[in-house]
Amino acid sequence: MEQKYPGVAAIPWDQPATMIDLDGKPPLIGTIRDCAVHFGLYKAEAKVHARVLLTQPVHREGRKTRTWLLEPDEIAALAERLKRETN
């Protein structure tokens, strides 16, 4: 099975991260796993505004530089990975 976001797939679950909301809600400070779990609980309109700030940058396909910020579709890929690994 080919990974849509290979850089995101390599992030360890215990890596510290912060989930932020562009609507101004308080951030969630925890691990990548915490962020993926909470993202799965968000309503569709809240998912659009969610971002994850990383403590270590990851490679993003098609870019020369690494990124510190995950977009909603990348967070959704993490949430799906979490589902697969826990079931």
PyMOL commands that set and color helices and strands:
alter all, ss='L'
color gray80, all
select helices_A, chain A and resi 6-9+32-41+44-48+72-86
alter helices_A, ss='H'
color red, helices_A
select strands_A, chain A and resi 16-21+28-31+50-59+66-70
alter strands_A, ss='S'
color yellow, strands_A
deselect
rebuild
show_as cartoon
